[in-house]
């Protein structure tokens, strides 16, 4: 089965219901690296419900998992999560009930042997009053599915990172068991847990979820530039470029220009860039 352009462009889901509570908010914060120092009051605000619980903005990326591209025709064994973007219309509450709509924005045909890039968008709104909560954008790279007759226009260009020394950097260690913890946020892909499967597809150990790396970058920005104020982050866009092995140190390099923070993430141990073209939008 191959991609059919008209079919994939017609895919949509509407009024899908999702709910989450403070348990999910705290689990997400722990999954992206908060709470390593259980006495750190700044991070306890995200991991302990003593006061009004804060929420990590990047959690929006895991709140509305929708099977929009199920059976869309591409080769699932050769699919990569290429890009992730969020616009937060208001800060995430520590618990909530959502209604979400998802659609395919475009399916770019890179040509035979060059793959396809499929852009999707999910808009989540508060179930109680219909007000927008966040918009999530994702790019899926189907490496084996070019030449299907889709859009041949150039795909959107990523955010450019300044050509100067970073203004600030933040190094955050991941744990050897972090993928096992993070997968409890909903992504049970065995590639992140099964050593036999990981080795069969070419990795020495199960890899960290790309969205966990994304959340770690969000944590670095919260910690370094936002004084742990989650309401300051209103947008977070990235392009994934390489996997992380649990236990490695993710260094987030940041450049601030007004309310835009450009960033990239690299590994301290292997000098590999794992997130490129990062753009964080700050309130105000």
N, C-alpha and C positions, 0 to 999 in steps of 0.2 A: 504493500500500500504506500503510495506517494502522497505528498502534499498536494491538495487541490486548492488553488488560490481562492476561488469563489467560496468554497466551503469554509476555509480557515478564517476568511474575513467576515463570515456570517456568524461566527461563534460569539455567544454572549450568555451571561448568567445574570439574573436580576433578583433583587430582594432576598438574597441568601442571608440567613440569620446566623450570627455568631455571638458568643458571650464569653467573658473572661472575668476573673476575680482577682483579689489581692494575692492569692496563691500563685497565679500565673505571672503576675507582675514581679513578685519577689523571685520566682524561679528564673525568669528571664534575666533579671539583674545578676543573679548568681552565675548564670550560664555564660554571660559575657565578661565575667571576671571581677565583679564587685564582691565585697565581703571577705577578701583575703585577709584583711586585718579586721577582725570582728569588733575592735574597739574604735574604729574610725567612724566618728559621728556623721561625717559627710556621706559615707556609703551606707551606714545604718538607715539613713533616711529612705533608701531604696530597698532595703532588705529586711526591715523590721517595722511592723505595723503599729508601733507605740504612738506615733503622731500621724498626721496625714501623710500617707505613703506617696513618695515621688515615683515617677515612671521614667524609664529610659526611652527617649524618643524613638529609637530604632526598633523598639518592640512592635511598632505598627506593622512592620514587614512580616510578622508571623501571626497576626491576629485574624487574617481572613484568607486562609488557604483554600483555594478554589480550583477544582479540576477542569479549568477552562480548556486546556489543550489536550485533554485525554482523548486518545484515538483520533488525533488530528492528522496523522499520516507520516510523521517524521520517525526516524530511527531513534528510539529512546535510549539505546545503548551508546549513542554518540552525541548526546545533548549536553551542553554546558550552560550554566547560569552566567550570562555575560555581563549584565549590568543590573543595578538596583537603584531606584530613586524613590524618595518620599517627599511629599509636601504635607505638613501638619497644619491643618486649618485652625486647630486649637490644641493646647497641651492634652496629652492622653490622661484620662482619669485612671485611678488605680483599679477600677472595675467598671464594666459597662456591658451593654447590649447593643449590637450593631446590625445594620442592614447594609449589604454590599452588592454592588453591581460591577461586573467585569466584562471587558470586551477586548478584541484584538484591534490594535491601532493600525498596524501595518505588518506585512510579511515581505521582507526584502530578499530578493533572489540574487545571491552573489555570483551565480553561474555554476555550471557543472563542475564538480570537484572542489568548489569553494564554499559551499554551505549556504545556509539561510539564516536570516536574523529576524526573529518574530518579536514584535513589541506588543505588550499587553498593558492594560490599565485597569486598576480596581479603585472604585470610589466608595468609601465607607461613610455611613452617616449614623447618627444617634437614632436608635429605634424609637425612642420616646417622642422626639419632636422633629426628626428628619433633618436636623442641621448637620452640615458636613463635618467630619472628624479628621479624615486624612485621605489623600490620594496616593496610591502606590503604583509605581511604574517598573516594569521588569523587561529585560531583553534576554531572550533565549536563543542561543546559537546552536543550530542544528547542523553539525559539521558534515553530515553525509547527504544533505537534501537540497543542494543547489540544482538549478536547472529545471525548476518546476513551473516556470512561467509567471512568477510573481513580480512585484515592483522592482524595477532596476534602477530607480533613482538612488543617489548616494544616501546612505543612512545618516541620521543626525550625528553631528560632530560632538565628541565629548568635551567637557569643560577643560580649558587649558590651564596647566599649573605654571605659576611664575618661574621665570628663568633667573632665579636668584637664590641665595642661601636661605634655608627655612628660617622663619622668625622664631620658631620654637619647635621642639621635638618632645615626644613622650614615649617611653619604652614600657610596655606592659608584658609581663610573662604570661604565657598560657600554661595550663596544667596538663600533665600527661593524660588525665582522665576527663579533660574538658569536653571532648566530643560526646562522651557517654552521658554527661550531664546536660549539655546543650540540646541533644536530640529529644529530650523530654518536652521541649517546646513545640514539638509536632513533626519534625522531619526525621522519620525513622529509617531513612535510606541506610541499608546495611554497610554501605561503603564507609560510613563513619563509625562503625562498631566491629565489623567482622574482619579479623586479620587475614583469614584465608582469602576472602573476596578481594580485599585491598591488594594483596600480593598478586592475585590472578590478573588484575587489571593494571599492574605496573607500579603500585605504590608499596614501599617497604612496611608501612603501617597504615591503619585507617586515618583518613585525613580529617581536618577540622572543617566544619560547614563553612561555606563562603559567607553565609549570613551571620555566623558567629564572628568571623573576622570583621565584618561590617559593624556589628555591635561593639566590638572592641575598639574600633576607630571612633565610634560615637562616644564611648566611655573616655577615650583619650582627650577628645575635644571638650567634653563636659568637665573633666578634671582640670585641664590645663587652661582653658580660655573662658569657661562659663562659671567657675566657682561652684560646680555641681548644681547649677540652676537649670533644671530641665526645660523650663518655659522659654529659655533663650533660643533653643534650636527649633527652627520652623521648616527646615529642608535638609535632606541628606542624600546626595547622589554619588555613585561610585561606578567604576568599571573594574571587574575582577580580572586578574592577570596570572595568578599562580596559586596553588594550594599551600596551606599551612599544615605542618605536622604538629599535633598536640605536644606541648612542652617547649615549643620555640617561642622566642621573644619578638613581639610585633612592635616595631618602632613607627610611630605616626609622625611624619614631618608636616608642619603646618605653616601656611602663609596667610596672614590676615590683611585684607584690604576692605576697610569699612565694615559692612555687615556680611561680607563674604569671606569664608575661610576655605582656601584651597588646601588640599592635603593628599598625601600618598602614604602608603604603608609598605614597609620593607621588613625583612627578617634579619635580625642581628646576627644570627648564626650562619646563614647562607648567603647574605647580601643579595636576596631575591626580592623584587618588588611584587607584592601580592594584591595591592589595590592601586590603581592609577586614576588620574583625572577626578579626584574627589572634590566635591563642592558641598560645603555646609553653609546654609543660610541662617543668619542669626536675626532675631527679632529686633526691629528698630534700626 
